[in-house]
Amino acid sequence: MGAASCDLERGPDEDLRLQFEAMSQFTPEEKQVARAVLEGLLLKHAARQWGGPGGIAGAGEAGIANAPKTAAAQ
């Protein structure tokens, strides 16, 4: 790949690369837990982006904590 395409490659930031490499050694169950945690963090981040500091409609931390669990988290 050329230098221009390097900017388009996907992957974790350098500060997270080692953690993601270590996760490749996880059991399927551990990978499922890690995936659920990451999904939760991504949803929390998205809620903050959409609704400002309090999240969607002021849900804040309590709204996230009381949100229904995803299939991966159950």
TORKOL-4160 file (C-alpha; in steps of 0.2 Angstrom, whole numbers, padded with zeros to 4 digits, m for minus):
74
<pt num="1" X="0000" Y="0000" Z="0000"/>
<pt num="2" X="0006" Y="0018" Z="m0004"/>
<pt num="3" X="0008" Y="0032" Z="0009"/>
<pt num="4" X="m0009" Y="0039" Z="0004"/>
<pt num="5" X="m0018" Y="0023" Z="0009"/>
<pt num="6" X="m0011" Y="0022" Z="0026"/>
<pt num="7" X="m0022" Y="0035" Z="0032"/>
<pt num="8" X="m0037" Y="0025" Z="0027"/>
<pt num="9" X="m0032" Y="0009" Z="0036"/>
<pt num="10" X="m0043" Y="0004" Z="0051"/>
<pt num="11" X="m0037" Y="m0002" Z="0067"/>
<pt num="12" X="m0035" Y="0003" Z="0085"/>
<pt num="13" X="m0025" Y="0018" Z="0090"/>
<pt num="14" X="m0007" Y="0014" Z="0095"/>
<pt num="15" X="m0011" Y="0016" Z="0113"/>
<pt num="16" X="m0024" Y="0002" Z="0112"/>
<pt num="17" X="m0015" Y="m0009" Z="0100"/>
<pt num="18" X="m0007" Y="m0020" Z="0113"/>
<pt num="19" X="m0023" Y="m0023" Z="0122"/>
<pt num="20" X="m0032" Y="m0028" Z="0107"/>
<pt num="21" X="m0018" Y="m0040" Z="0102"/>
<pt num="22" X="m0019" Y="m0048" Z="0119"/>
<pt num="23" X="m0038" Y="m0050" Z="0117"/>
<pt num="24" X="m0034" Y="m0062" Z="0102"/>
<pt num="25" X="m0029" Y="m0075" Z="0116"/>
<pt num="26" X="m0046" Y="m0074" Z="0125"/>
<pt num="27" X="m0058" Y="m0088" Z="0126"/>
<pt num="28" X="m0074" Y="m0086" Z="0116"/>
<pt num="29" X="m0083" Y="m0082" Z="0132"/>
<pt num="30" X="m0070" Y="m0068" Z="0137"/>
<pt num="31" X="m0071" Y="m0061" Z="0119"/>
<pt num="32" X="m0090" Y="m0060" Z="0121"/>
<pt num="33" X="m0088" Y="m0050" Z="0138"/>
<pt num="34" X="m0075" Y="m0039" Z="0130"/>
<pt num="35" X="m0087" Y="m0036" Z="0115"/>
<pt num="36" X="m0101" Y="m0031" Z="0126"/>
<pt num="37" X="m0091" Y="m0019" Z="0137"/>
<pt num="38" X="m0084" Y="m0010" Z="0121"/>
<pt num="39" X="m0102" Y="m0010" Z="0114"/>
<pt num="40" X="m0108" Y="m0002" Z="0130"/>
<pt num="41" X="m0094" Y="0011" Z="0129"/>
<pt num="42" X="m0098" Y="0015" Z="0111"/>
<pt num="43" X="m0117" Y="0017" Z="0115"/>
<pt num="44" X="m0112" Y="0029" Z="0130"/>
<pt num="45" X="m0101" Y="0039" Z="0119"/>
<pt num="46" X="m0114" Y="0041" Z="0106"/>
<pt num="47" X="m0127" Y="0046" Z="0118"/>
<pt num="48" X="m0116" Y="0060" Z="0124"/>
<pt num="49" X="m0113" Y="0065" Z="0106"/>
<pt num="50" X="m0132" Y="0066" Z="0103"/>
<pt num="51" X="m0138" Y="0074" Z="0118"/>
<pt num="52" X="m0123" Y="0084" Z="0126"/>
<pt num="53" X="m0116" Y="0081" Z="0143"/>
<pt num="54" X="m0132" Y="0073" Z="0150"/>
<pt num="55" X="m0134" Y="0061" Z="0135"/>
<pt num="56" X="m0151" Y="0058" Z="0126"/>
<pt num="57" X="m0165" Y="0068" Z="0135"/>
<pt num="58" X="m0154" Y="0070" Z="0150"/>
<pt num="59" X="m0152" Y="0052" Z="0153"/>
<pt num="60" X="m0135" Y="0054" Z="0160"/>
<pt num="61" X="m0126" Y="0040" Z="0170"/>
<pt num="62" X="m0143" Y="0034" Z="0177"/>
<pt num="63" X="m0151" Y="0032" Z="0160"/>
<pt num="64" X="m0136" Y="0022" Z="0154"/>
<pt num="65" X="m0136" Y="0011" Z="0169"/>
<pt num="66" X="m0155" Y="0007" Z="0168"/>
<pt num="67" X="m0155" Y="0004" Z="0149"/>
<pt num="68" X="m0160" Y="m0013" Z="0143"/>
<pt num="69" X="m0146" Y="m0025" Z="0141"/>
<pt num="70" X="m0140" Y="m0031" Z="0124"/>
<pt num="71" X="m0141" Y="m0049" Z="0119"/>
<pt num="72" X="m0122" Y="m0050" Z="0121"/>
<pt num="73" X="m0123" Y="m0043" Z="0139"/>
<pt num="74" X="m0136" Y="m0055" Z="0145"/>
